Amino acid sequence: MEEETLLEQGYRKYRGADVDIYFNTNICAHSGNCVKGNAELFNLDRKPWIMPDNVPKEEAKRVIHTCPSGALQYIEK
């Protein structure tokens, strides 16, 4: 998906060096797969709660693929 489309659909962008992560709170099913999947990447106790550069790009993609609602998306650079 293209960034413009994601932003139009209400996703918020979290910039990283190798991958940008997009999150849409309106469609999040709160399964917790993200925070359980990698607390270095997704941590609700900090701002910003998503930090793409804390893990390798492939790890970020792996965790995002476990999101059942599609609330998490990414665009590789």
C-alpha positions in Angstrom: 0.0 0.0 0.0 1.2 3.5 -0.7 1.9 6.0 2.1 -0.7 8.5 0.8 -3.4 5.9 1.0 -2.4 4.8 4.5 -2.4 8.4 5.8 -5.8 9.1 4.1 -7.2 6.0 5.8 -6.2 7.3 9.2 -2.9 5.6 9.8 -0.2 7.4 11.8 3.4 7.1 10.6 6.4 6.1 12.7 9.6 6.8 10.8 12.5 4.4 10.8 15.8 4.3 8.8 15.0 1.1 6.9 11.2 0.8 7.4 8.3 3.1 8.2 5.6 1.6 10.4 2.0 2.8 10.2 -0.7 2.3 12.8 -4.4 2.9 12.7 -6.0 2.9 16.2 -9.5 2.9 14.7 -9.2 -0.6 13.3 -7.0 -2.1 16.0 -8.5 -5.2 17.6 -6.2 -5.0 20.6 -5.0 -8.6 20.3 -1.7 -7.5 21.8 0.3 -9.4 19.2 2.5 -6.4 18.6 3.6 -5.8 22.2 3.8 -9.5 22.9 5.7 -10.0 19.7 8.5 -7.5 20.4 8.6 -5.1 23.4 11.6 -3.3 22.0 9.6 -2.3 18.9 6.2 -1.9 20.5 6.0 -0.6 24.0 2.8 1.1 25.4 4.8 2.6 28.3 6.8 5.1 26.2 6.3 7.8 23.6 6.4 7.1 20.8 5.2 3.6 21.5 6.5 2.3 18.1 10.2 2.6 17.5 11.1 1.1 14.1 14.9 1.5 14.6 15.0 -0.6 17.8 14.9 -3.8 15.8 16.1 -5.1 12.4 13.7 -4.5 9.5 13.0 -8.2 9.1 11.9 -8.4 12.8 9.6 -5.5 12.4 8.0 -7.1 9.4 7.6 -10.4 11.2 5.7 -8.9 14.1 3.5 -6.7 11.9 2.5 -9.8 9.9 1.0 -11.2 13.1 -1.5 -8.3 13.4 -4.9 -9.8 12.8 -6.8 -6.5 12.2 -4.5 -4.9 9.7 -4.0 -1.9 12.0 -0.2 -2.2 11.5 1.3 -1.8 8.1 4.8 -1.0 6.9 6.7 0.4 3.9 10.3 -0.6 3.3 12.8 2.0 2.2 
